[in-house]
């Protein structure tokens, strides 16, 4: 009797609770993103790990960033592919909580590490001598803080998300926040807190850091033009060697700036859409689902971009990937 009832409920599910071509397309798209992101970041991680300059400040943080990107790739696209295939949540309450904790954790770590990179680049330009002698413990502390703080801020997700049974279709279960918050305003406040800590505040830190760097470069450029007129030949030779160091620092700055810019470009539309949903879900729901899925896919693809950007600015990574390509 129960089995017969279960079968009837399953067959009478509305179309939006059943597998469709749209879900199949999402699975294919997510699969492509996962393959590119996973393979690219594994190559990125191995290259950095084997690099002679792996202990340099930038490479140290990039090594952590590639680890965070791998976490994002193996949690979000993989989890979404499974969810798009099953539609209902089949993983139980523990996996529901773990999945959403890791989802937020990966995003937080990525964002906070980009803040660390921005601050480190600022210190390197404003206080170059102090940056050269800066203890590795300081950078290790910054990276550890990024990981620990991410875990703390993601912890509420493991409490808020839980498995709920559909009120009408008793066999259909989903991993949701439904029935947790006392009111919509409580849920809105929590979502806004996430938006500020995950996006707005880090964006302010990153923008401020690079704005100060550009201002410092502009100031030093003017000084160099004035000093060049008074330099002797010997001084110019010495200045030339210093110039080589400056060019290396500028190249590193460009690379990190592009990585940060790609993050902002990829994630901003998704966060804008999320805010729209929180404040006016009725109008946001009118947006074409394909556009919604596209913006989500665009956001997740950010973790595929870091290895590409790194390859654009370093010959070592391109050379190593070419070797692996011939070996494969």
N, C-alpha and C positions, 0 to 999 in steps of 0.2 A: 504493500500500500504506500509506504513512505517513498520507496524507490520510484513508483509510478508517479507520485506527486512531484518528486524531484525532477523527473524527466519532463513532465508537463511544464513546470516552471522554467526549466532550461530552454525549452523550445519556444516559450512565449515571451522571452526576453525581448525588449525593444531593440531596434537596429543599432542604436548607439552603444549598447552593451554587448554587441556581438562582433566577431572578427570580420573585417571588411578589407577592400582593396586599399583604402587609405592607411590602415594599420600595416599592411604588407609593404607599401611604399615607404612608410616610416622606418620599418625594420631594415629595409635595404639601405636607406640613407644613413641610418645610425651605424649600420655595419661597415659602410665605407669610411665614415668618420672614425670609427673605432680602429680599423685596420691601419689607416694613415697615422692616426694619433699614437697608437700603441707602438708600431714599428718605428716611427720617427723619434719618439721619446726614448725608446730603448737604445736606439743608435746614438741619440743625443747624450743619454746618461753614460753609456759605455765610453764614448769619445771623451767626455769630460773627466771620467774616472781614470782613464789611461793617459790623459794629457799631462805633459811635464808642468804645465801651469795650472794644474787643478787646484792648487792652494792659493792662487791669486784671489783677491777679494771678490771680483765679479764672477769668476768660475765657481767659487765656493757657493755663492748664492744661486747661481744657475743650476748647480748640481742638485740643490734642494728643490728648485723650481721644477726641474725635470721629474723628480720624484713625486711632487705634488700633481703634476700633469698626468703622470702614469696612474696615480690614484683616481683622479677624475675620470680618465679613460676607462678604467676597469670597473668603475662604479656606475657612473651616469649612463653612458651609451649602452652598456651591457644590461643594466637594470631596466632601462627603458625598452630595449629590444624584447626582453622577457615579458615585461608588462604589456607591450603591444601584441605579443603573441597569445597571452593568456587572457587579457582584458581584466578578469577578476584577479584578486590577490590570493595566491596559493601558498605563500611562504610562511604563514603563521605570524603571530604577534611579535615574536622576538626578531625575526628577520625584517619585519616592517619597521621596527624601531631602529635597528642597526643600519638598514639601508638609508633612511633619511638622516641619521646622524652622519654617516659617511658622505652622503650627498653634500650636506652643508659644510662638513669638515674640509673636504677637498677644495671647495670654493673659497673658504676662509683662508686656508693655508696659501693658496695661489695668490690671493689678494694681498695678504700680509707680507709675503716674500717680495712682492713687487714694491711694497712700501719700504722694505729693508734695502732693496737694491737702489731705490731712489735716494734714500737718506745716505747710503754709503757713497753714492756718486757725488752727492752734494758735499760731503765731508772731504772726499778726495780732491775736489776742485777748490774748495774754499781753504782747506787746511792740508795741502799736499804733503808737506813734510811729516805732519802728525799722522796722516793716513798711511804713509809708508812704514812707520814704526808702530802702528796700531796693533795691539795684541790680537792674535787669532781668537783669544778667549772672548773678546768683545763681539766679534762677528758670530761666534758660536752661540753666545748669549742671545744675540738678536734673532738668529734662526730658531733657537730653542723656544724663545718667547713666542715667535710666530706660530709654531706647532702647538704649544701648550695653550695659548690663548684661543686658538682655533678650536681645540677640543672643548674648552670651557664654554665658549659661545655656541657650540653645536650641541652640547649636552641636552638643552631643553627639547630638541627635536625627538630624542629618544623617549621623552615623557609625553609629549603632545600627540605624536602620531600613534595610532593603534588600529587594529582591525575592527571594522564595523560591518554588520550585516545589513543589506538593503532592506528598508522597511516594507517594501512590497514584494521583492523577489528574494525569498529567504535563503536561496542557495547561492546568491551572489554576494561576495564579500570584497571589501576594498580597504586599502591602507589609507586612512584619512585623519583629519583633525576634527571631524564632526563630533559634536557633543562634548568637546573638551572645554572650550572657552565659555564663560558665563553669558557673554554677549558679543555682538559683532564688533563693538568698540574695543573690547579686550583683544580680540583677534587682530584688528586693525593696528592697535598699538604695538603688538608683538611683531607684526610684519614690517611696520615702519622702523622699529628698532633694528631688525635684520637688515633693512635697506640702508640705514645709516651706517651701521657697523661693517657691513659687507661691501658697500659701494660708495656712499657719499663721503664718509670720513676718510677712507683710504684714497679716494680720488682727490680730496682736498690736500692730503699730505703729499701725494705724488705730484700734483700740479704745482704746489708751493715749492717743492724741492727743485723741480726742473726749471721753474721760473727764476729762482734764485741762482741756479747754475748759469742760465743764459745771461742773466744780468751780470754775473761775475765774469763770464767770458767777454762780454761787451766791454766791461771796465778794463780788463787786462789787455784787450786788443788795442784800445786807445793808448794805454801806457806803453805797449810794445812799439807802436808807431812813433811815439815821441822819443823813446830811448834808442831806437835804431839809428837815428841821425847822429847820435853822439858816440856810437860804438867804434872801438879800434878793430883792426883785423883780427887780433888774437881774441878779443872779446866776442867777435862775431862767430869765430869757430866754436867757442864754448857755448855761445847762444844757439848754434846749429844743433849741437847734441841735445840741449835742453828742448829745442823745437821738436826733435824726433820723439821725445817723451811726451810732449804736449799733443802731437799728432796721434800717438797711440791712445792717449787718454780721450781725445776727441772721438776716435773711432769706437772706443768702448762706450762712450756716452751715447753716440748715435745708435748703437746696437740696443742698449738698454732702453733708450727713448722709444725706439720702434716697437720693442716688445711691450712696453707699457701702453703705447698708442693702440696697438692691435687689441690688447685686452679691453680698453675703453670702447673701441669701435664695435667689437663683438658683443660685449655684454650690455651696453647702454640700451639698445632697442628692447632687449628682454626685460630689463628692470623697469623701463617705461611702461611696457605692456603689463607687467606684474602690478605696478602702482595703479594703472588704469582699472584692472580687475578688482583691486582692493577697495577703490573709491566708488566705482560705478560698474558693477559686474553685469548689469542689464545691457548697457551699451557695448561693453567690451565683448560680451558673448556674441554680438552681431558680426564681429570680425571674422572673416573667412578662416576656418580651422586650418587650412593649408598655410595661411600666412602665420598663424600662431605656431604651428609646428616648424615652419621655416625659420622663424626668429629664435626658437629654442635650439634648433640645429646649428644655426649661425653662432649662438652663444657658446655651445659645447665645443664647436670646432676651434675655438680659441686655443685649446690645449694642443691642437695639431700645428699651430702656427709658430710656436717658439723654436722648434728645431729648424724650421725653414728660415726664420730670421737669423738664427745663429749661423746657419750655413751661408747666408748672404754675406756675413761679415768676417767669417774665418775660413781660411783655406784648409786648415787641418780637418775640419768636419767634412768638407767636400771631398778631400782626398781619401779619408777613411771610408766614407759611404761608397765611393767609387770602387775601392778595393773589395768591399763586401758585395757590391753589385756584380763584380767579375767572378767572385767566389761562388755566389749563388747561381 
